[in-house]
Amino acid sequence: MKRQNQSMITEFILVGFSNLGDLQILLFFIFLLIYLTTLMANAAIMTVIRLDKTLHIPMYFFLFVLSCSETCYTLVIVPKMLTNLLSTIPSISFAGCAAQLYFFVGLACTNCFLIAVMGYDRYVAICNPLNYMLIVSHTTCVQLVLASSFCGFLISMVVNVLVFSEPFCASNRIHHFFCDISPVIKLGCTDTNLKEMVIFFLSILVLLVPFVLIFISYVFIVSTILKISSAEGQRKAFATCASHLTVVIVHYGCASSIYLRPSSLHSSDKDLLVAVTYTVITPLLNPLVYTLRNKEVRIALKKVLSRYSVPKTV
């Protein structure tokens, strides 16, 4: 009977925003504006890094990849969310839900590893500047990005198997605005404690291990910066890390508050608010932080804009 119930479910109903009534229209326009701004901001960063040769160094190579990954990350969640905000019945097919969860988790894990790699890049740049280009060569950069993506999507595959191998009961209502791990696995008929435990340990691997490595890197970074004799030298060194640190705090803070808590402590309303933060707002925050707080990117952006601006007619 359980298998029969599972095969009968061909779509899920996403009820995350369904109780907001007419506010859904307002949310649609707010999220659409944020989404379009995010796409343009990430596209601008990728274009500037691609066109300005002064930014063809490992730090900005990783930023380019992160912006590309963040763009794909939003494409997985936001368009379907916007469509459902205008739908009478906000739904997603069974296959669509599985695909959304797979790419969401894969890209999210990849971003966690990429941010850790960027921390390693800052560590080498500040603590071993003479050998920086030798240690963080182009080949090494590509290998680190490929390893991050491979590990991210391998973990996502394991999570997808754990979630969707579970027979689902008659209910197909997901109390979320997209197919996230906890809301979907709760629809299972059988005891999911073991699977939730495995997913929890995978979350520790993805979130805590990179965060600890970043923390250790910054211990050495701060120690090295404090040894710099000039105040200006210290300021410049700290400035190169400020943007990355901001992204680390926001990214790992939001994700940890959801995925490093036991399922018994999850609250639908609070989780929904945090999920909006890391699926809609954080992808916009990253390019803004790196643009507003990074002098080199701002200068490069002005150069590219002036190069391709339409000349004034006399």
Secondary structure, DSSP 8 states (H G I E B T S, - for coil): -HHHHHHH--EEEE-SSGGGTTHHHHHHHHHHHHHHHHHHHHHHHHHHHHH-GGG-SHHHHHHHHHHHHHHHHHHHHHHHHHHHHT-SS-EEEHHHHHHHHHHHHHHHHHHHHHHHHHHHHHHHHHHSGGGHHHHT-HHHHHHHHHHHHHHHHHHHHHHHHHHHTS-B-S--EESSSS--HHHHHTTBSS--HHHHHHHHHHHIIIIIHHHHHHHHHHHHHHHHHHT-SSHHHHHHHHHHHHHHHHHHHHHHHHHHHHHTS-GGG--HHHHHHHHHIIIIIHHHHHHHHHHHS-HHHHHHHHHHHHHHS-----
